[in-house]
Amino acid sequence: MGTTTAPLQATLVAMALRSDHLVLRAPTPDDAPVVTAAVHASRAHLLPFMPWADSTYTEVDALRWINGELGDVHRFAMIDDEGNFVGCCGLNLINEVNNTANLGYWVHSAHTGRGHATAATRLLARHGLVEGGYQRLEVFMSTRNHPSRRVAEKAGAHYEGVARARLLLHGEPHDAHVFSFTAANAESDGR
């Protein structure tokens, strides 16, 4: 059995993670309108790879995510150094048997290209592996999602290859690039 139990979950959610230009903090119900507006403003680039980001997304959906009702155990709002909400990230698909998790992210379309997803990925990977005790964090995305692949590469994730038909998006199977961060490399990589 893995070591990722309730104390780790509480620790990850309770603390803020910081870089020079970004803070990751637990989302609150007050964030629901901002998250909802960001999803709608970003639908054109989110929807092809995140089917939940459609025109029916509401504040109720945002609250369900904020409250942890959608399976995302570790949820974070990305806040830039000017106090702007710039996106969301987190650890989900927790596998306690193997002590692993998935690391995911999305950025408001008005804030892309500024390194926010890369900074968030580095912060979350270091925390999840070093302080959190996960053995492995995976980042996977459709082979068609070139911006997300660049984020994983820039964040220093190890490329492992392509998993055939790994994702089902809008009813269509997609091959996925698979990247990982592992505990064995967390300290030596400087994360």
Backbone hydrogen bonds in HBPLUS format (Angstrom, degrees):
<---DONOR---> <-ACCEPTOR-->    atom                        ^
c    i                          cat <-CA-CA->   ^        H-A-AA   ^      H-
h    n   atom  resd res      DA  || num        DHA   H-A  angle D-A-AA Bond
n    s   type  num  typ     dist DA aas  dist angle  dist       angle   num
A0002-GLY N   A0096-GLU O   2.54 MM  94  4.78 133.4  1.75 137.0 153.5     1
A0005-THR N   A0003-THR O   3.06 MM   2  5.83 120.0  2.43 111.2  94.9     2
A0008-LEU N   A0005-THR O   3.05 MM   3  5.68 122.1  2.40 119.6 131.9     3
A0009-GLN N   A0005-THR O   3.20 MM   4  6.49 163.9  2.23 151.4 156.4     4
A0010-ALA N   A0006-ALA O   2.89 MM   4  6.08 164.0  1.91 161.1 164.2     5
A0011-THR N   A0007-PRO O   2.95 MM   4  6.13 156.4  2.01 145.9 152.7     6
A0012-LEU N   A0008-LEU O   2.87 MM   4  6.11 168.6  1.88 162.9 164.3     7
A0013-VAL N   A0009-GLN O   3.10 MM   4  6.24 161.4  2.14 149.1 154.0     8
A0014-ALA N   A0010-ALA O   2.91 MM   4  5.87 153.0  1.98 146.5 154.1     9
A0015-MET N   A0011-THR O   3.29 MM   4  6.26 151.4  2.37 151.6 154.9    10
A0017-LEU N   A0024-LEU O   2.82 MM   7  4.97 154.6  1.89 143.1 150.7    11
A0024-LEU N   A0017-LEU O   2.73 MM   7  4.97 163.6  1.75 151.9 157.1    12
A0019-SER N   A0022-LEU O   2.86 MM   3  5.23 157.9  1.91 160.6 162.6    13
A0023-VAL N   A0079-ILE O   2.83 MM  56  5.14 154.2  1.90 150.6 158.9    14
A0079-ILE N   A0023-VAL O   2.85 MM  56  5.14 160.7  1.89 156.3 161.6    15
A0025-ARG N   A0077-ALA O   3.09 MM  52  5.42 159.1  2.14 147.2 152.7    16
A0077-ALA N   A0025-ARG O   2.71 MM  52  5.42 164.6  1.73 165.1 165.4    17
A0031-ASP N   A0028-THR O   2.80 MM   3  5.44 159.2  1.85 121.7 128.6    18
A0032-ALA N   A0029-PRO O   3.16 MM   3  5.55 162.9  2.19 112.3 117.5    19
A0034-VAL N   A0031-ASP O   3.03 MM   3  5.32 114.5  2.48 107.5 123.5    20
A0035-VAL N   A0031-ASP O   2.86 MM   4  6.02 166.7  1.88 169.0 173.6    21
A0036-THR N   A0032-ALA O   2.96 MM   4  6.02 165.1  1.98 151.3 155.7    22
A0037-ALA N   A0033-PRO O   2.94 MM   4  6.10 162.2  1.97 145.1 150.0    23
A0038-ALA N   A0034-VAL O   2.92 MM   4  6.08 155.8  1.98 145.7 152.7    24
A0039-VAL N   A0035-VAL O   2.91 MM   4  6.17 156.2  1.97 151.9 158.0    25
A0040-HIS N   A0036-THR O   3.07 MM   4  6.36 165.8  2.09 152.1 155.3    26
A0041-ALA N   A0037-ALA O   2.88 MM   4  6.07 156.5  1.94 148.5 155.6    27
A0042-SER N   A0038-ALA O   2.97 MM   4  5.95 132.1  2.20 139.2 151.0    28
A0042-SER N   A0039-VAL O   3.19 MM   3  5.12 133.1  2.43  94.0 106.8    29
A0045-HIS N   A0042-SER O   3.06 MM   3  5.85 131.7  2.30 121.5 131.6    30
A0046-LEU N   A0042-SER O   2.99 MM   4  6.05 148.5  2.09 153.1 161.0    31
A0047-LEU N   A0043-ARG O   2.87 MM   4  5.30 161.8  1.90 141.3 147.4    32
A0049-PHE N   A0046-LEU O   2.98 MM   3  5.83 144.0  2.11 128.9 137.2    33
A0050-MET N   A0046-LEU O   2.79 MM   4  5.51 131.3  2.03 148.1 157.3    34
A0053-ALA N   A0050-MET O   2.90 MM   3  5.81 168.7  1.91 136.0 139.2    35
A0057-TYR N   A0054-ASP O   3.17 MM   3  5.77 169.7  2.18 122.7 124.1    36
A0061-ASP N   A0058-THR O   3.05 MM   3  5.19 120.5  2.41  98.0 111.8    37
A0062-ALA N   A0058-THR O   3.07 MM   4  6.51 156.3  2.13 146.5 153.2    38
A0063-LEU N   A0059-GLU O   2.82 MM   4  6.04 157.9  1.86 148.2 154.0    39
A0064-ARG N   A0060-VAL O   2.95 MM   4  6.19 149.4  2.04 143.2 151.6    40
A0065-TRP N   A0061-ASP O   3.10 MM   4  6.45 154.1  2.17 148.4 154.5    41
A0066-ILE N   A0062-ALA O   2.85 MM   4  6.12 168.6  1.86 155.1 158.5    42
A0067-ASN N   A0063-LEU O   2.81 MM   4  5.88 157.2  1.86 150.0 155.3    43
A0069-GLU N   A0064-ARG O   2.86 MM   5  5.13 155.8  1.92 167.9 163.0    44
A0068-GLY N   A0065-TRP O   3.00 MM   3  5.17 160.8  2.04 109.5 115.2    45
A0074-HIS N   A0091-LEU O   3.25 MM  17  5.07 167.1  2.26 161.8 158.0    46
A0091-LEU N   A0074-HIS O   2.98 MM  17  5.07 141.5  2.13 133.1 145.0    47
A0076-PHE N   A0089-CYS O   2.88 MM  13  5.34 143.8  2.01 173.5 164.9    48
A0089-CYS N   A0076-PHE O   3.03 MM  13  5.34 155.4  2.10 145.3 149.4    49
A0078-MET N   A0087-GLY O   2.78 MM   9  5.08 170.9  1.79 144.5 141.7    50
A0086-VAL N   A0078-MET O   2.85 MM   8  5.45 169.7  1.86 148.0 150.8    51
A0080-ASP N   A0084-ASN O   2.90 MM   4  5.38 156.7  1.96 150.5 154.2    52
A0083-GLY N   A0080-ASP O   2.94 MM   3  5.35 164.0  1.97 118.5 121.8    53
A0108-HIS N   A0086-VAL O   2.83 MM  22  5.35 158.8  1.87 129.6 137.0    54
A0088-CYS N   A0106-TRP O   2.99 MM  18  5.59 147.2  2.10 148.8 159.2    55
A0106-TRP N   A0088-CYS O   2.92 MM  18  5.59 146.9  2.03 164.3 163.2    56
A0090-GLY N   A0104-GLY O   3.03 MM  14  5.59 147.7  2.14 150.6 148.7    57
A0104-GLY N   A0090-GLY O   2.98 MM  14  5.59 166.3  2.00 160.3 164.9    58
A0092-ASN N   A0102-ASN O   2.91 MM  10  5.19 154.0  1.98 141.1 149.7    59
A0102-ASN N   A0092-ASN O   2.77 MM  10  5.19 177.2  1.78 156.9 156.6    60
A0095-ASN N   A0100-THR O   2.87 MM   5  5.15 170.8  1.87 148.6 148.0    61
A0099-ASN N   A0095-ASN O   2.74 MM   4  5.61 112.7  2.20 139.0 158.5    62
A0100-THR N   A0095-ASN O   3.06 MM   5  5.15 155.1  2.12 137.5 142.7    63
A0135-GLN N   A0099-ASN O   2.81 MM  36  5.49 156.0  1.87 155.3 163.6    64
A0101-ALA N   A0136-ARG O   3.13 MM  35  6.67 140.8  2.29 146.8 158.4    65
A0138-GLU N   A0101-ALA O   2.87 MM  37  6.34 158.9  1.92 152.9 159.6    66
A0103-LEU N   A0138-GLU O   2.73 MM  35  5.88 162.8  1.76 168.4 167.1    67
A0111-HIS N   A0108-HIS O   2.82 MM   3  5.46 163.3  1.85 125.0 130.7    68
A0119-ALA N   A0115-GLY O   2.93 MM   4  6.08 165.5  1.95 152.7 156.8    69
A0120-ALA N   A0116-HIS O   2.85 MM   4  6.02 162.4  1.88 151.5 156.9    70
A0121-THR N   A0117-ALA O   2.87 MM   4  5.97 156.0  1.92 144.7 151.4    71
A0122-ARG N   A0118-THR O   3.00 MM   4  6.25 161.4  2.03 151.5 155.9    72
A0123-LEU N   A0119-ALA O   2.97 MM   4  6.19 167.2  1.98 152.8 156.3    73
A0124-LEU N   A0120-ALA O   2.90 MM   4  6.00 171.6  1.91 154.1 156.8    74
A0125-ALA N   A0121-THR O   2.86 MM   4  5.88 157.1  1.91 146.9 153.8    75
A0126-ARG N   A0122-ARG O   3.01 MM   4  6.12 170.7  2.02 151.6 154.3    76
A0127-HIS N   A0123-LEU O   3.00 MM   4  6.17 168.5  2.02 151.4 155.1    77
A0128-GLY N   A0124-LEU O   2.84 MM   4  5.84 165.4  1.86 147.2 152.2    78
A0129-LEU N   A0125-ALA O   2.97 MM   4  6.00 158.2  2.02 150.1 155.4    79
A0130-VAL N   A0126-ARG O   2.77 MM   4  5.55 156.4  1.82 150.0 157.4    80
A0132-GLY N   A0127-HIS O   2.58 MM   5  5.76 148.7  1.67 164.9 171.7    81
A0134-TYR N   A0128-GLY O   2.91 MM   6  5.77 165.2  1.93 160.8 155.8    82
A0183-ALA N   A0135-GLN O   2.91 MM  48  5.00 161.0  1.95 138.9 137.7    83
A0137-LEU N   A0181-PHE O   2.83 MM  44  5.14 164.1  1.86 156.8 159.5    84
A0181-PHE N   A0137-LEU O   2.84 MM  44  5.14 151.1  1.93 150.3 157.7    85
A0139-VAL N   A0179-PHE O   2.93 MM  40  5.02 163.7  1.96 132.1 133.9    86
A0179-PHE N   A0139-VAL O   2.80 MM  40  5.02 154.1  1.87 151.6 159.6    87
A0141-MET N   A0177-HIS O   3.18 MM  36  5.52 147.8  2.29 141.9 151.5    88
A0177-HIS N   A0141-MET O   2.80 MM  36  5.52 145.5  1.92 170.7 168.1    89
A0145-ASN N   A0142-SER O   2.89 MM   3  5.22 162.9  1.92 113.7 119.5    90
A0143-THR N   A0175-ASP O   2.95 MM  32  5.82 151.0  2.03 141.9 139.7    91
A0149-ARG N   A0145-ASN O   3.20 MM   4  6.52 153.7  2.27 148.7 156.5    92
A0150-ARG N   A0146-HIS O   3.05 MM   4  6.32 157.9  2.10 152.9 158.3    93
A0151-VAL N   A0147-PRO O   3.10 MM   4  6.43 149.5  2.20 145.2 153.0    94
A0152-ALA N   A0148-SER O   3.17 MM   4  6.51 165.2  2.19 152.9 154.6    95
A0153-GLU N   A0149-ARG O   2.99 MM   4  6.26 163.1  2.02 154.6 159.5    96
A0154-LYS N   A0150-ARG O   2.86 MM   4  6.01 170.2  1.86 153.8 156.5    97
A0155-ALA N   A0151-VAL O   2.88 MM   4  6.00 147.0  1.99 150.6 160.1    98
A0157-ALA N   A0152-ALA O   3.05 MM   5  5.46 157.3  2.11 166.0 160.3    99
A0156-GLY N   A0153-GLU O   3.06 MM   3  5.32 154.5  2.12 106.0 114.1   100
A0158-HIS N   A0180-SER O   2.81 MM  22  5.15 163.5  1.84 158.5 152.8   101
A0180-SER N   A0158-HIS O   2.86 MM  22  5.15 141.8  2.00 132.8 145.2   102
A0160-GLU N   A0178-VAL O   2.81 MM  18  5.51 170.5  1.82 162.8 162.0   103
A0178-VAL N   A0161-GLY O   2.85 MM  17  5.58 154.1  1.92 169.3 170.7   104
A0163-ALA N   A0176-ALA O   2.79 MM  13  5.23 162.1  1.82 156.9 159.7   105
A0176-ALA N   A0163-ALA O   2.96 MM  13  5.23 160.7  1.99 141.8 148.2   106
A0167-LEU N   A0174-HIS O   3.11 MM   7  5.07 178.3  2.11 154.8 154.3   107
A0174-HIS N   A0167-LEU O   2.71 MM   7  5.07 157.2  1.76 149.5 152.1   108
A0169-LEU N   A0172-GLU O   2.93 MM   3  5.26 157.1  1.98 151.3 143.7   109
A0172-GLU N   A0169-LEU O   3.00 MM   3  5.26 162.9  2.03 111.2 116.6   110
A0185-ASN N   A0182-THR O   3.07 MM   3  5.53 142.6  2.22 108.9 118.6   111
A0186-ALA N   A0182-THR O   3.09 MM   4  6.16 121.4  2.45 143.0 159.1   112
A0186-ALA N   A0183-ALA O   3.28 MM   3  5.04 146.5  2.40  95.9 105.3   113
A0189-ASP N   A0185-ASN O   2.90 MM   4  5.78 147.5  2.01 151.9 159.2   114
A0191-ARG N   A0186-ALA O   3.32 MM   5  5.62 141.1  2.48 162.9 168.0   115
A0190-GLY N   A0187-GLU O   3.19 MM   3  5.39 155.3  2.26 104.1 111.6   116
